[in-house]
């Protein structure tokens, strides 16, 4: 390689590396947790969160309209198949909290739950 090619390569590499660093998530970017709803369960069905730490719950449906209600988090949302919903949650107290499907989805609707464990 000639000196000119080496310099050009070095400059391009520096630009590429700095661009990758700029696109990296900042420490303030909330963690995203994907939750899939389908008759008659949530996946995952247990999630651990940290008190005071904001997370984004990304709820999607695999089949019919479902919902998620967690009274202690002030969350009540419906989600249609193919249209994910994002919910920002910042737990304010520790403990075990149950979420339930917030939209009647059939015979097993009443047993469709998800557990949130909030720790210090």
N, C-alpha and C positions, 0 to 999 in steps of 0.2 A: 504494500500500500504506500501511496505517496503521502507526504506530510499534509497536503491539502485534504486528502481523503480521511486521514486520521483525525484532523481537526473537525471536519464536517461530521464524522461519526461521533466524536466526543460531544459536540454541541447538540446533536440530535438525541443522544443518549441522556444528556443532562435535562433537556426539555421533557423527554418522556418520563424520567424519574420524578421531576418536580410536578408534572401533571398527575402522576399516580398519587403523590403525597397530598395534593390538593383535593383529590376526589375521595380520599379516605374519610371515614366517618369521624366527626369530632367527638370528643368525650361527652358532650352534652346531648348527642343524638340518642333519643330513647330507644331502648331495646324493643324489637318487634317479635311478637309471639303469634304464630299462626295457629288458629283453631278451626278445625273442620267439623261441621255439623252434618249428621246424616241420621236417618231413622234408626234408632232412637238413642243416639249417643253423640258425645263430643270427643274429638281426638285432638290433643291429649285430653284425658278426663281429670287430671290433677296437674296443677301449676303452682310453683312456688314463686312468690314475689317478695321484694324487699320493701319494708315500710318507708314511705317518703320517696321512693324511686319511681319515676314516671315510666310506664311502658305503653306500647301501642299494641292492642289486641286486634289482630286481623282475622275477622270471622268470615268464613265462607261456607256455603251450603253445597252439598254433593247431590241433592235430590229435589227437595221441595222447600218452601219457605219455612225457615226456622227463626229463632230469636235467642237472645241472651238477656237475662235479667239477673243482676246482682245488686240487691237493694243497698247493701253497705257501701258499694262503690258508686252509687247513683247511676248505674248503667241499666238501660233498657233499650234494646235495638232489635230490629228485624233484619233478616238477610235473605235475599232471594238467590236461587241457583244462578250462578254465573255473574253475580254482582256483589263482590266482597265488600264488607263494611269495616272501617277502621275506628277503633274506640281508644281514646287516651285515658289511662287509669293511673292514679297516684294514690296507693293505699295509705290511709292515715293512721291505722291501728293494726296491731298484730292479731293473729288468730286464724281460725278456719272459717271460710265463708263459702256458702253454696250458691252456685249459679244454676238457673233453670232455663229451659227453653221457654221463650216468651211468645211463641206463636203456636197454636194448636197444629200438630203435625201428624196426628193419627192416634191409634189405639195405645201406643207405648209412650205418648207424650209426657205423661206424669212422672215417668221414671228417667227422663232425659235430664241429667244433672252433670255439673262439673264442679270440682273442688278447687278453691284457691287457698293456699296456705301462705299467710303473710308473716315474714320473720323480720327481726331487727336487722 
